[in-house]
Amino acid sequence: MKEHVMHGLRVHIHKDMCCGFGNCATVCPAVFQLDHETNRVKCVDCAPIDVHADAVARAADECPAQAISLLIADAAP
Ligand code: SF4
């Protein structure tokens, strides 16, 4: 599982659950990108997750494998 944190939002991609259909990359290409070598999705490096929070949430909702979790990150210590 890979985790990306940006401005209070945390995205988990459960790669073992990802089927590689790419719905998330279609819904939110600024954050999700299909890795054609592994046929799994990955987060775009330095993706502005907070700016695309609505699209990220929609991508998580529309993932047929429920492989994306979107959480509110804890406040920094
Ligand atoms: S929508 Fe879900 S199953 Fe499809 S590529 Fe994205 S994370 Fe993987």
Backbone and ligand atoms as CSV (ligand in chain L), in Angstrom:
chain,resi,resn,atom,element,x,y,z
A,1,MET,N,N,0.851,-1.180,0.000
A,1,MET,CA,C,0.000,0.000,0.000
A,1,MET,C,C,0.888,1.232,0.000
A,2,LYS,N,N,0.606,2.181,-0.877
A,2,LYS,CA,C,1.376,3.406,-0.941
A,2,LYS,C,C,0.495,4.544,-0.427
A,3,GLU,N,N,1.128,5.485,0.234
A,3,GLU,CA,C,0.371,6.569,0.837
A,3,GLU,C,C,0.940,7.902,0.384
A,4,HIS,N,N,0.049,8.808,0.058
A,4,HIS,CA,C,0.465,10.153,-0.298
A,4,HIS,C,C,-0.304,11.121,0.591
A,5,VAL,N,N,0.417,12.063,1.170
A,5,VAL,CA,C,-0.199,13.047,2.050
A,5,VAL,C,C,0.055,14.425,1.487
A,6,MET,N,N,-0.987,15.220,1.403
A,6,MET,CA,C,-0.830,16.571,0.882
A,6,MET,C,C,-1.855,17.466,1.553
A,7,HIS,N,N,-1.393,18.419,2.278
A,7,HIS,CA,C,-2.250,19.441,2.880
A,7,HIS,C,C,-3.449,18.837,3.602
A,8,GLY,N,N,-3.198,17.886,4.462
A,8,GLY,CA,C,-4.252,17.362,5.314
A,8,GLY,C,C,-5.051,16.229,4.719
A,9,LEU,N,N,-4.845,15.906,3.456
A,9,LEU,CA,C,-5.542,14.771,2.861
A,9,LEU,C,C,-4.545,13.634,2.651
A,10,ARG,N,N,-4.999,12.437,2.915
A,10,ARG,CA,C,-4.140,11.262,2.777
A,10,ARG,C,C,-4.820,10.290,1.826
A,11,VAL,N,N,-4.091,9.874,0.824
A,11,VAL,CA,C,-4.625,8.920,-0.147
A,11,VAL,C,C,-3.872,7.611,-0.008
A,12,HIS,N,N,-4.608,6.540,0.185
A,12,HIS,CA,C,-4.039,5.200,0.185
A,12,HIS,C,C,-4.463,4.512,-1.103
A,13,ILE,N,N,-3.506,3.924,-1.796
A,13,ILE,CA,C,-3.825,3.066,-2.930
A,13,ILE,C,C,-3.470,1.642,-2.516
A,14,HIS,N,N,-4.467,0.794,-2.461
A,14,HIS,CA,C,-4.268,-0.608,-2.102
A,14,HIS,C,C,-3.937,-1.351,-3.391
A,15,LYS,N,N,-2.654,-1.411,-3.700
A,15,LYS,CA,C,-2.247,-1.931,-5.015
A,15,LYS,C,C,-2.607,-3.388,-5.196
A,16,ASP,N,N,-2.681,-4.132,-4.106
A,16,ASP,CA,C,-3.047,-5.539,-4.235
A,16,ASP,C,C,-4.513,-5.693,-4.643
A,17,MET,N,N,-5.327,-4.662,-4.450
A,17,MET,CA,C,-6.744,-4.709,-4.814
A,17,MET,C,C,-7.010,-4.071,-6.176
A,18,CYS,N,N,-6.057,-3.297,-6.675
A,18,CYS,CA,C,-6.258,-2.553,-7.916
A,18,CYS,C,C,-6.332,-3.509,-9.102
A,19,CYS,N,N,-7.350,-3.322,-9.940
A,19,CYS,CA,C,-7.542,-4.168,-11.126
A,19,CYS,C,C,-6.959,-3.523,-12.371
A,20,GLY,N,N,-6.552,-2.254,-12.280
A,20,GLY,CA,C,-5.897,-1.592,-13.393
A,20,GLY,C,C,-6.813,-1.128,-14.510
A,21,PHE,N,N,-8.100,-0.976,-14.228
A,21,PHE,CA,C,-9.018,-0.500,-15.272
A,21,PHE,C,C,-8.820,0.979,-15.571
A,22,GLY,N,N,-8.324,1.722,-14.606
A,22,GLY,CA,C,-7.973,3.108,-14.854
A,22,GLY,C,C,-9.087,4.117,-14.669
A,23,ASN,N,N,-10.199,3.708,-14.055
A,23,ASN,CA,C,-11.292,4.663,-13.827
A,23,ASN,C,C,-10.796,5.896,-13.077
A,24,CYS,N,N,-9.965,5.666,-12.076
A,24,CYS,CA,C,-9.486,6.781,-11.258
A,24,CYS,C,C,-8.646,7.746,-12.095
A,25,ALA,N,N,-7.827,7.211,-12.975
A,25,ALA,CA,C,-6.991,8.063,-13.828
A,25,ALA,C,C,-7.841,8.845,-14.815
A,26,THR,N,N,-8.981,8.306,-15.187
A,26,THR,CA,C,-9.893,9.023,-16.064
A,26,THR,C,C,-10.596,10.136,-15.301
A,27,VAL,N,N,-11.034,9.832,-14.087
A,27,VAL,CA,C,-11.766,10.808,-13.269
A,27,VAL,C,C,-10.840,11.911,-12.774
A,28,CYS,N,N,-9.617,11.564,-12.387
A,28,CYS,CA,C,-8.700,12.548,-11.804
A,28,CYS,C,C,-7.265,12.297,-12.288
A,29,PRO,N,N,-6.996,12.616,-13.557
A,29,PRO,CA,C,-5.661,12.357,-14.111
A,29,PRO,C,C,-4.559,13.198,-13.480
A,30,ALA,N,N,-4.929,14.276,-12.787
A,30,ALA,CA,C,-3.911,15.106,-12.139
A,30,ALA,C,C,-3.282,14.391,-10.954
A,31,VAL,N,N,-3.982,13.402,-10.410
A,31,VAL,CA,C,-3.491,12.708,-9.216
A,31,VAL,C,C,-3.181,11.238,-9.501
A,32,PHE,N,N,-4.021,10.574,-10.289
A,32,PHE,CA,C,-3.858,9.133,-10.510
A,32,PHE,C,C,-3.350,8.868,-11.922
A,33,GLN,N,N,-2.423,7.940,-12.007
A,33,GLN,CA,C,-1.816,7.604,-13.293
A,33,GLN,C,C,-1.640,6.089,-13.348
A,34,LEU,N,N,-2.012,5.506,-14.468
A,34,LEU,CA,C,-1.842,4.063,-14.615
A,34,LEU,C,C,-0.394,3.750,-14.961
A,35,ASP,N,N,0.194,2.824,-14.206
A,35,ASP,CA,C,1.554,2.361,-14.487
A,35,ASP,C,C,1.423,1.187,-15.447
A,36,HIS,N,N,1.806,1.390,-16.688
A,36,HIS,CA,C,1.591,0.365,-17.710
A,36,HIS,C,C,2.510,-0.838,-17.527
A,37,GLU,N,N,3.576,-0.682,-16.747
A,37,GLU,CA,C,4.457,-1.831,-16.491
A,37,GLU,C,C,3.825,-2.795,-15.495
A,38,THR,N,N,3.177,-2.238,-14.472
A,38,THR,CA,C,2.590,-3.089,-13.430
A,38,THR,C,C,1.093,-3.259,-13.618
A,39,ASN,N,N,0.487,-2.457,-14.491
A,39,ASN,CA,C,-0.964,-2.419,-14.681
A,39,ASN,C,C,-1.690,-2.098,-13.374
A,40,ARG,N,N,-1.063,-1.256,-12.587
A,40,ARG,CA,C,-1.656,-0.771,-11.336
A,40,ARG,C,C,-1.577,0.747,-11.358
A,41,VAL,N,N,-2.436,1.358,-10.586
A,41,VAL,CA,C,-2.427,2.811,-10.554
A,41,VAL,C,C,-1.382,3.316,-9.565
A,42,LYS,N,N,-0.910,4.518,-9.807
A,42,LYS,CA,C,0.010,5.163,-8.873
A,42,LYS,C,C,-0.388,6.629,-8.784
A,43,CYS,N,N,0.063,7.264,-7.720
A,43,CYS,CA,C,-0.163,8.699,-7.582
A,43,CYS,C,C,0.922,9.448,-8.336
A,44,VAL,N,N,0.522,10.504,-8.999
A,44,VAL,CA,C,1.481,11.375,-9.657
A,44,VAL,C,C,2.320,12.042,-8.567
A,45,ASP,N,N,3.628,12.024,-8.746
A,45,ASP,CA,C,4.505,12.660,-7.757
A,45,ASP,C,C,4.131,14.126,-7.585
A,46,CYS,N,N,4.060,14.551,-6.338
A,46,CYS,CA,C,3.743,15.944,-6.003
A,46,CYS,C,C,2.354,16.356,-6.514
A,47,ALA,N,N,1.475,15.394,-6.666
A,47,ALA,CA,C,0.127,15.716,-7.130
A,47,ALA,C,C,-0.560,16.634,-6.129
A,48,PRO,N,N,-1.222,17.660,-6.606
A,48,PRO,CA,C,-1.924,18.597,-5.714
A,48,PRO,C,C,-3.253,17.998,-5.246
A,49,ILE,N,N,-3.153,17.063,-4.314
A,49,ILE,CA,C,-4.328,16.317,-3.874
A,49,ILE,C,C,-5.397,17.234,-3.304
A,50,ASP,N,N,-4.958,18.239,-2.530
A,50,ASP,CA,C,-5.938,19.127,-1.906
A,50,ASP,C,C,-6.721,19.918,-2.943
A,51,VAL,N,N,-6.066,20.327,-4.008
A,51,VAL,CA,C,-6.729,21.111,-5.053
A,51,VAL,C,C,-7.779,20.259,-5.773
A,52,HIS,N,N,-7.492,18.968,-5.866
A,52,HIS,CA,C,-8.373,18.061,-6.603
A,52,HIS,C,C,-9.153,17.157,-5.651
A,53,ALA,N,N,-9.409,17.628,-4.444
A,53,ALA,CA,C,-10.020,16.778,-3.418
A,53,ALA,C,C,-11.355,16.191,-3.884
A,54,ASP,N,N,-12.183,16.990,-4.545
A,54,ASP,CA,C,-13.485,16.483,-4.997
A,54,ASP,C,C,-13.314,15.363,-6.014
A,55,ALA,N,N,-12.388,15.563,-6.964
A,55,ALA,CA,C,-12.160,14.543,-7.990
A,55,ALA,C,C,-11.521,13.294,-7.375
A,56,VAL,N,N,-10.638,13.486,-6.398
A,56,VAL,CA,C,-10.026,12.339,-5.723
A,56,VAL,C,C,-11.102,11.536,-4.998
A,57,ALA,N,N,-12.023,12.241,-4.333
A,57,ALA,CA,C,-13.106,11.555,-3.630
A,57,ALA,C,C,-13.998,10.810,-4.620
A,58,ARG,N,N,-14.266,11.426,-5.771
A,58,ARG,CA,C,-15.089,10.764,-6.796
A,58,ARG,C,C,-14.381,9.532,-7.346
A,59,ALA,N,N,-13.060,9.656,-7.548
A,59,ALA,CA,C,-12.280,8.510,-8.029
A,59,ALA,C,C,-12.359,7.363,-7.025
A,60,ALA,N,N,-12.257,7.683,-5.741
A,60,ALA,CA,C,-12.351,6.638,-4.716
A,60,ALA,C,C,-13.734,5.996,-4.737
A,61,ASP,N,N,-14.783,6.825,-4.888
A,61,ASP,CA,C,-16.154,6.302,-4.934
A,61,ASP,C,C,-16.367,5.395,-6.128
A,62,GLU,N,N,-15.756,5.753,-7.252
A,62,GLU,CA,C,-16.020,5.040,-8.500
A,62,GLU,C,C,-15.052,3.882,-8.749
A,63,CYS,N,N,-14.109,3.679,-7.851
A,63,CYS,CA,C,-13.184,2.546,-8.019
A,63,CYS,C,C,-13.955,1.243,-7.804
A,64,PRO,N,N,-14.048,0.387,-8.822
A,64,PRO,CA,C,-14.826,-0.847,-8.687
A,64,PRO,C,C,-14.223,-1.837,-7.694
A,65,ALA,N,N,-12.936,-1.666,-7.400
A,65,ALA,CA,C,-12.256,-2.582,-6.478
A,65,ALA,C,C,-12.131,-1.997,-5.077
A,66,GLN,N,N,-12.638,-0.785,-4.886
A,66,GLN,CA,C,-12.511,-0.085,-3.606
A,66,GLN,C,C,-11.046,-0.080,-3.146
A,67,ALA,N,N,-10.169,0.225,-4.098
A,67,ALA,CA,C,-8.737,0.182,-3.828
A,67,ALA,C,C,-8.168,1.535,-3.404
A,68,ILE,N,N,-9.023,2.556,-3.344
A,68,ILE,CA,C,-8.550,3.891,-2.975
A,68,ILE,C,C,-9.235,4.325,-1.692
A,69,SER,N,N,-8.455,4.734,-0.722
A,69,SER,CA,C,-8.991,5.300,0.514
A,69,SER,C,C,-8.534,6.742,0.618
A,70,LEU,N,N,-9.448,7.604,0.965
A,70,LEU,CA,C,-9.150,9.020,1.163
A,70,LEU,C,C,-9.484,9.362,2.609
A,71,LEU,N,N,-8.475,9.821,3.328
A,71,LEU,CA,C,-8.630,10.105,4.747
A,71,LEU,C,C,-8.184,11.515,5.038
A,72,ILE,N,N,-8.665,12.037,6.124
A,72,ILE,CA,C,-8.149,13.303,6.617
A,72,ILE,C,C,-6.933,12.982,7.476
A,73,ALA,N,N,-5.790,13.550,7.081
A,73,ALA,CA,C,-4.566,13.287,7.828
A,73,ALA,C,C,-4.636,13.959,9.195
A,74,ASP,N,N,-3.984,13.341,10.167
A,74,ASP,CA,C,-3.895,13.943,11.493
A,74,ASP,C,C,-3.094,15.223,11.410
A,75,ALA,N,N,-3.368,16.109,12.337
A,75,ALA,CA,C,-2.588,17.350,12.389
A,75,ALA,C,C,-1.128,17.025,12.664
A,76,ALA,N,N,-0.259,17.825,12.123
A,76,ALA,CA,C,1.168,17.603,12.337
A,76,ALA,C,C,1.494,17.731,13.819
A,77,PRO,N,N,2.386,16.878,14.334
A,77,PRO,CA,C,2.717,16.949,15.760
A,77,PRO,C,C,3.462,18.217,16.099
L,1,SF4,S1,S,-10.201,2.730,-10.337
L,1,SF4,FE1,FE,-9.478,1.380,-8.695
L,1,SF4,S2,S,-9.104,-0.592,-9.688
L,1,SF4,FE2,FE,-9.218,0.956,-11.301
L,1,SF4,S3,S,-7.078,1.600,-11.654
L,1,SF4,FE3,FE,-7.968,3.009,-10.139
L,1,SF4,S4,S,-7.428,2.114,-8.152
L,1,SF4,FE4,FE,-7.154,0.517,-9.678
